[in-house]
Amino acid sequence: MSVAHELRVENLLGALCVAVTDELRVTTADAAVVQLADHPGITIMEVGRRTGLTHSAAVRMVAQLEAHGLVRRGRTDKDRRAVALTLTPAGHEKAADVLAARSKVLATVLAPLLPDDRRHLERLLATVLETLPRSADHATVVCRLCELSACPQPECPVELSYLQHLKP
């Protein structure tokens, strides 16, 4: 492959990433709500880690989510000082709305592809994604908006790659 062709592939991928990101218009709070739907009872610290926020920024974001009636605070069984978060019914509805909007955007982006092209793209994306996670923290950030039922943990290339790196 020529250098010019390699640069073109990189440029096309970059343009696609920007276009999809612009269409998604997902906020960090949206990602937090999706994470809480998938992992009820996680702590503020964990929500911050999974969304790339500092602890103080995560505390402020959770306070806003709570003020909007999306999140409830509680205590964890393990550490009485830690705050466990759960979604309210409105929070679950918000998480479902975020994932539905994400799915609609991605379905539109992929609409021109034939079924065989989609299967080929799936293999290519899995190959690229399995090289991405640098750590457990990074793996959870990469997958923070994933539809877990569509890519369960035993099949997730990001998760499998990370778990393989843990083996001695």
Secondary structure as UniProt FT lines:
FT   HELIX           3..24
FT   HELIX           28..38
FT   TURN            40..41
FT   HELIX           44..51
FT   HELIX           55..67
FT   TURN            68..69
FT   STRAND          71..75
FT   TURN            80..81
FT   STRAND          83..87
FT   HELIX           89..110
FT   TURN            111..112
FT   HELIX           115..129
FT   TURN            130..131
FT   HELIX           136..142
FT   TURN            143..145
FT   TURN            148..150
FT   HELIX           153..155
FT   HELIX           157..166
//
